[in-house]
Amino acid sequence: MATVGENIRYLRQKQRLSQKALAKAAGISQSTLSAIESNHQNPSVYTLRELSSALHCKPTTLFSESTVTYYPDDIPDQLQRMLEQMNASELQRMMDFAAGLLAARQGST
């Protein structure tokens, strides 16, 4: 389940906005936006309204479990961000999973 911060980050990146640009449009500091996106700070109702306005979406979109959608062009960047958050054991499981997918595909051709 995506968090409010993850949804804000996703929508910002989808619109190709920098943190600085979104923060300015929402009337908050870049450090506040960074803290919200990384789930270190909960935004106020006012800030949520300003962020949703700057992102051209309804405030409820920021709470949606389905806001983060995976588009083919975004997959490499999204995978990179996920991999950067994994520990060694999780990375090994991911490698094993990917190897299994490739083996299954080669076995079916």
DRENROLO-413880 format. One line per 8 residues: number of its first residue (from 1); for each residue x negated, y negated, z negated of N, C-alpha, C, CB. Coordinates in nm, 3 decimals. Atoms other than C-alpha are relative to their C-alpha. Glycine has a CB too. Layout:
% residues N
NUM> X,Y,Z,X,Y,Z,X,Y,Z,X,Y,Z  ...
***
This chain:
% residues 109
1> -0.085,0.118,0.000,0.000,0.000,0.000,-0.089,-0.124,0.000,0.097,0.000,-0.123  0.079,0.123,-0.012,-0.142,-0.334,0.104,0.039,-0.099,-0.109,0.019,-0.062,0.139  -0.025,0.103,0.101,-0.175,-0.608,-0.156,0.028,-0.133,0.070,-0.121,-0.014,-0.097  -0.025,0.134,-0.054,-0.074,-0.971,-0.108,-0.130,-0.057,0.058,0.056,-0.095,-0.110  0.129,0.050,-0.048,-0.442,-1.063,-0.075,-0.043,0.066,0.131,-0.106,0.022,-0.104  0.036,-0.071,-0.123,-0.502,-0.795,0.189,0.087,-0.046,0.116,0.013,0.153,-0.020  -0.090,0.048,-0.105,-0.197,-0.912,0.383,-0.040,-0.139,0.047,0.145,-0.001,-0.049  0.043,0.135,-0.037,-0.316,-1.272,0.374,-0.126,0.008,0.085,-0.026,-0.087,-0.126
9> 0.124,-0.015,-0.076,-0.662,-1.169,0.492,0.029,0.053,0.141,-0.098,0.094,-0.073  -0.032,-0.059,-0.129,-0.517,-0.955,0.769,0.064,-0.103,0.094,0.094,0.121,-0.018  -0.068,0.100,-0.082,-0.285,-1.229,0.894,-0.095,-0.112,0.042,0.120,-0.058,-0.075  0.098,0.105,-0.033,-0.566,-1.487,0.877,-0.093,0.047,0.111,-0.082,-0.039,-0.126  0.093,-0.051,-0.100,-0.803,-1.268,1.074,0.069,0.026,0.134,-0.065,0.128,-0.049  -0.077,-0.024,-0.123,-0.532,-1.172,1.325,0.017,-0.130,0.078,0.138,0.062,-0.033  -0.015,0.131,-0.064,-0.487,-1.543,1.394,-0.135,-0.067,0.027,0.086,-0.092,-0.086  0.136,0.048,-0.022,-0.865,-1.585,1.412,-0.029,-0.131,-0.072,-0.026,-0.017,0.149
17> 0.026,0.117,0.085,-0.869,-1.840,1.131,-0.112,0.032,-0.097,0.129,-0.042,-0.076  0.101,-0.017,0.105,-1.166,-1.887,0.903,0.068,-0.024,-0.135,-0.121,-0.097,0.021  -0.053,0.030,0.133,-1.110,-1.896,0.529,0.007,-0.151,-0.020,-0.089,0.065,-0.111  0.003,0.146,0.016,-1.208,-2.262,0.541,0.120,-0.065,0.068,-0.130,-0.057,0.058  -0.111,0.059,-0.075,-0.945,-2.343,0.806,0.135,0.029,-0.066,0.001,0.053,0.144  -0.127,-0.034,0.065,-0.663,-2.155,0.631,0.013,-0.072,-0.133,0.011,0.151,-0.021  -0.004,0.069,0.130,-0.754,-2.300,0.292,0.037,-0.147,0.019,-0.136,0.011,-0.072  -0.030,0.141,-0.026,-0.748,-2.652,0.435,0.146,-0.018,0.039,-0.092,-0.056,0.111
25> -0.139,0.010,-0.045,-0.412,-2.593,0.606,0.098,0.023,-0.114,0.026,0.100,0.112  -0.087,-0.031,0.114,-0.267,-2.456,0.281,-0.021,-0.095,-0.117,-0.023,0.142,-0.044  0.027,0.096,0.107,-0.415,-2.731,0.065,-0.062,0.062,-0.124,0.126,-0.068,-0.038  0.071,-0.064,0.112,-0.629,-2.501,-0.150,-0.148,0.006,0.035,0.057,0.143,-0.030  0.143,-0.010,-0.026,-1.001,-2.452,-0.187,-0.031,0.134,0.065,-0.082,-0.018,-0.131  0.044,-0.124,-0.063,-1.188,-2.191,0.011,-0.030,0.106,-0.107,-0.125,-0.024,0.088  0.030,-0.097,0.105,-1.302,-2.030,-0.315,0.128,0.060,-0.058,-0.083,-0.066,-0.111  -0.128,-0.053,0.048,-0.939,-1.996,-0.428,0.054,0.101,0.100,0.103,-0.115,-0.021
33> -0.047,-0.094,-0.101,-0.844,-1.833,-0.098,-0.081,0.128,-0.005,-0.009,-0.063,0.140  0.086,-0.118,0.010,-1.141,-1.598,-0.127,0.040,0.087,-0.118,-0.146,-0.042,-0.012  -0.040,-0.075,0.120,-1.035,-1.500,-0.479,0.136,0.069,0.020,0.007,-0.095,-0.123  -0.132,-0.060,-0.028,-0.676,-1.437,-0.361,-0.016,0.119,0.094,0.096,-0.106,0.062  0.018,-0.108,-0.098,-0.786,-1.229,-0.061,-0.069,0.121,-0.060,-0.078,-0.050,0.119  0.072,-0.112,0.062,-1.015,-1.018,-0.279,0.070,0.050,-0.125,-0.142,-0.042,-0.034  -0.083,-0.045,0.112,-0.740,-0.970,-0.539,-0.059,-0.031,-0.137,0.024,0.147,0.011  0.054,0.045,0.127,-0.932,-1.153,-0.811,0.086,-0.109,-0.063,-0.142,-0.050,0.018
41> -0.088,0.106,0.048,-0.665,-1.421,-0.844,0.137,0.017,0.063,-0.059,-0.140,0.034  -0.137,-0.004,-0.052,-0.288,-1.416,-0.809,0.043,-0.141,0.037,0.098,0.061,-0.104  -0.043,0.133,-0.042,-0.150,-1.706,-0.609,0.131,-0.041,-0.068,0.017,-0.005,0.152  -0.127,0.052,0.054,0.124,-1.927,-0.752,0.106,0.007,0.109,-0.017,-0.147,-0.052  -0.110,0.002,-0.097,0.464,-1.939,-0.585,-0.023,-0.114,0.100,0.137,-0.017,-0.071  0.028,0.114,-0.087,0.370,-2.282,-0.447,-0.109,0.035,0.102,-0.042,-0.122,-0.084  0.111,-0.037,-0.089,0.043,-2.147,-0.303,0.046,0.102,0.103,-0.119,0.055,-0.081  -0.053,-0.099,-0.095,0.223,-1.850,-0.147,0.082,-0.069,0.109,0.087,0.104,-0.074
49> -0.081,0.073,-0.097,0.466,-2.090,0.019,-0.089,-0.074,0.099,0.095,-0.098,-0.072  0.091,0.076,-0.086,0.182,-2.305,0.152,-0.080,0.093,0.094,-0.097,-0.083,-0.085  0.073,-0.096,-0.083,-0.015,-2.002,0.276,0.090,0.057,0.109,-0.057,0.113,-0.087  -0.090,-0.056,-0.101,0.288,-1.853,0.450,0.031,-0.105,0.107,0.130,0.050,-0.065  -0.024,0.106,-0.098,0.357,-2.188,0.615,-0.120,-0.013,0.094,0.028,-0.135,-0.072  0.122,0.013,-0.081,-0.005,-2.214,0.735,-0.020,0.122,0.091,-0.122,-0.018,-0.091  0.013,-0.123,-0.080,0.014,-1.853,0.862,0.120,0.022,0.092,-0.018,0.120,-0.092  -0.119,-0.006,-0.085,0.348,-1.919,1.034,0.079,0.129,-0.021,-0.040,-0.012,0.147
57> -0.079,-0.118,0.033,0.529,-1.640,0.853,0.088,-0.029,-0.121,-0.093,0.123,-0.027  -0.085,0.014,0.117,0.796,-1.597,0.588,-0.082,0.041,-0.123,0.130,0.087,0.013  0.072,-0.040,0.121,0.666,-1.577,0.229,0.013,0.149,-0.030,0.049,-0.081,-0.118  -0.019,-0.143,0.028,0.814,-1.227,0.201,-0.093,0.088,0.082,0.144,0.039,0.028  0.094,-0.077,-0.082,0.582,-1.112,0.480,-0.128,0.029,-0.076,-0.032,-0.076,0.131  0.123,-0.019,0.076,0.292,-1.155,0.240,0.009,0.115,-0.099,-0.035,-0.128,-0.075  -0.021,-0.111,0.094,0.445,-0.887,0.016,0.032,0.131,0.070,0.113,-0.034,-0.095  -0.043,-0.116,-0.077,0.531,-0.644,0.294,-0.104,0.111,-0.005,0.027,-0.039,0.144
65> 0.089,-0.116,-0.003,0.388,-0.295,0.279,-0.044,0.031,0.143,0.068,0.122,-0.061  0.030,-0.032,-0.139,0.386,-0.286,0.658,-0.065,-0.116,0.076,0.125,0.042,0.071  0.063,0.113,-0.069,0.215,-0.618,0.732,-0.128,0.042,0.070,-0.031,-0.113,-0.100  0.127,-0.043,-0.059,-0.121,-0.454,0.793,0.029,0.111,0.100,-0.101,0.048,-0.109  -0.024,-0.093,-0.109,-0.079,-0.284,1.128,-0.132,0.018,0.074,0.114,-0.051,0.096  0.126,-0.029,-0.066,-0.359,-0.119,1.317,0.018,-0.006,0.151,-0.053,0.137,-0.042  -0.003,0.017,-0.143,-0.405,-0.237,1.673,-0.132,0.051,0.057,0.025,-0.147,0.040  0.122,-0.060,-0.055,-0.656,-0.065,1.903,-0.121,-0.093,0.001,0.026,0.045,0.140
73> 0.114,0.092,-0.006,-0.873,-0.377,1.943,-0.057,-0.030,-0.139,0.041,-0.129,0.067  0.041,0.032,0.136,-0.890,-0.423,1.564,-0.065,0.118,-0.072,0.117,-0.047,-0.079  0.041,-0.120,0.073,-0.980,-0.065,1.471,-0.148,-0.002,-0.040,0.027,0.121,0.084  0.140,-0.001,0.045,-1.363,-0.097,1.475,-0.026,-0.094,-0.118,-0.091,-0.039,0.116  0.020,0.094,0.111,-1.355,-0.405,1.250,0.066,0.050,-0.127,0.054,-0.138,0.037  -0.071,-0.050,0.117,-1.097,-0.250,1.019,-0.073,0.120,-0.061,0.144,0.039,0.038  0.077,-0.113,0.051,-1.296,0.073,0.992,-0.127,-0.047,-0.070,-0.036,0.096,0.114  0.121,0.053,0.062,-1.611,-0.124,0.918,0.028,-0.054,-0.139,-0.062,-0.109,0.087
81> -0.035,0.056,0.131,-1.439,-0.311,0.635,0.032,0.111,-0.101,0.121,-0.096,0.013  -0.031,-0.112,0.089,-1.307,0.016,0.492,-0.126,0.074,-0.042,0.097,0.096,0.068  0.123,-0.074,0.029,-1.642,0.191,0.517,-0.089,-0.076,-0.099,-0.078,0.027,0.129  0.083,0.081,0.090,-1.816,-0.097,0.338,0.047,0.010,-0.144,0.002,-0.145,0.044  -0.055,-0.010,0.135,-1.590,-0.037,0.037,-0.013,0.140,-0.060,0.144,-0.041,0.001  0.007,-0.138,0.045,-1.660,0.338,0.010,-0.132,0.031,-0.069,0.021,0.095,0.116  0.123,-0.048,0.064,-1.906,0.510,-0.218,-0.056,0.116,0.082,0.028,0.045,-0.148  0.068,-0.104,-0.077,-2.143,0.785,-0.098,0.087,0.124,0.019,-0.131,0.038,-0.068
89> -0.086,-0.119,-0.009,-1.901,1.069,-0.173,0.115,-0.023,0.098,0.055,0.036,-0.139  -0.110,0.032,-0.092,-1.616,0.897,0.011,-0.050,-0.008,0.144,0.067,-0.132,-0.041  0.057,0.008,-0.135,-1.842,0.825,0.308,-0.025,0.140,0.057,-0.131,-0.081,-0.003  0.025,-0.136,-0.046,-1.940,1.192,0.325,0.130,0.068,0.040,-0.071,0.082,-0.108  -0.131,-0.058,-0.035,-1.573,1.299,0.321,0.051,-0.059,0.132,0.103,-0.026,-0.114  -0.042,0.064,-0.125,-1.502,1.048,0.599,-0.077,0.060,0.118,-0.021,-0.153,-0.007  0.081,-0.060,-0.106,-1.789,1.188,0.806,0.047,0.142,0.030,-0.149,0.000,-0.039  -0.048,-0.137,-0.018,-1.664,1.545,0.750,0.134,0.000,0.073,0.014,0.072,-0.136
97> -0.130,0.011,-0.065,-1.313,1.441,0.851,-0.015,-0.033,0.148,0.085,-0.107,-0.069  0.022,0.038,-0.139,-1.434,1.270,1.169,-0.061,0.115,0.081,-0.091,-0.123,0.008  0.061,-0.114,-0.068,-1.650,1.570,1.259,0.105,0.108,0.027,-0.117,0.059,-0.085  -0.107,-0.097,-0.020,-1.347,1.797,1.211,0.095,-0.041,0.112,0.079,0.017,-0.129  -0.085,0.048,-0.108,-1.135,1.579,1.439,-0.065,0.023,0.136,0.031,-0.149,-0.017  0.070,-0.019,-0.127,-1.397,1.588,1.711,-0.011,0.147,0.038,-0.140,-0.061,-0.007  0.009,-0.143,-0.025,-1.443,1.964,1.676,0.134,0.055,0.048,-0.046,0.074,-0.126  -0.134,-0.046,-0.040,-1.067,2.020,1.701,0.033,-0.046,0.141,0.107,-0.053,-0.099
105> -0.026,0.051,-0.134,-1.047,1.801,2.011,-0.079,0.078,0.104,-0.034,-0.150,0.009  0.083,-0.076,-0.094,-1.335,1.985,2.178,0.050,0.143,0.014,-0.146,0.001,-0.045  -0.053,-0.137,-0.005,-1.176,2.320,2.089,0.129,0.010,0.078,0.021,0.052,-0.139  -0.129,-0.003,-0.070,-0.847,2.222,2.254,-0.013,-0.033,0.148,0.097,-0.096,-0.065  0.016,0.035,-0.143,-0.998,2.124,2.590,-0.049,0.116,0.080,-0.096,-0.116,0.016
***
